[in-house]
Amino acid sequence: MIHFVLHDAADTVAVVVVEGVKAGAQLAGWVMDDDRMVNLAARQDIPIGHKIALKDMAVGDTVIKYGIDMGKVVAPIQAGQHAHVHNIKTKRW
């Protein structure tokens, strides 16, 4: 079963594509561009359609999704944590 999807191997976040992801769950992710699978443990509950962090990120780091810059980290994020508006903001303002 695929739990999350990312486009580019350089992405730092991926999109959860199933309901019910709970902290501690072992997840499988599909890297679309490489057509390969990766594994990651969820550190938090993550709603469907939201992002999961694929690596540890510090405040000020750039978040990459779909191979492009989609914002900056405003609170530390660990791999497997929920990545959303509480820890990522746009660089536009």
Long-range contacts (C-beta under 8 A, 24 or more apart in sequence): 1-28, 2-28, 2-29, 2-30, 2-37, 3-27, 3-28, 3-29, 4-28, 4-29, 4-30, 4-40, 4-52, 5-29, 5-30, 5-32, 6-30, 6-31, 6-32, 6-54, 6-65, 7-31, 7-32, 7-33, 7-65, 7-66, 7-67, 8-33, 8-64, 8-66, 8-67, 9-33, 9-34, 10-64, 10-67, 11-54, 11-64, 11-65, 11-66, 11-67, 12-53, 12-54, 12-55, 12-57, 12-61, 12-62, 12-63, 12-64, 12-65, 13-51, 13-52, 13-53, 13-54, 13-63, 13-64, 13-65, 13-70, 13-83, 13-88, 14-51, 14-52, 14-54, 14-65, 15-49, 15-50, 15-51, 15-52, 15-65, 16-46, 16-47, 16-48, 16-49, 16-50, 16-51, 16-52, 17-48, 17-49, 18-48, 19-47, 19-48, 21-45, 21-46, 21-47, 21-48, 21-52, 27-52, 29-54, 33-67, 40-79, 40-80, 41-80, 42-80, 43-78, 43-79, 43-80, 43-81, 44-80, 44-81, 44-82, 45-82, 46-82, 50-82, 50-83, 50-84, 51-82, 51-83, 51-84, 51-88, 52-80, 52-81, 52-82, 52-83, 53-77, 53-78, 53-79, 53-80, 53-81, 53-82, 53-83, 54-79, 55-79, 63-88
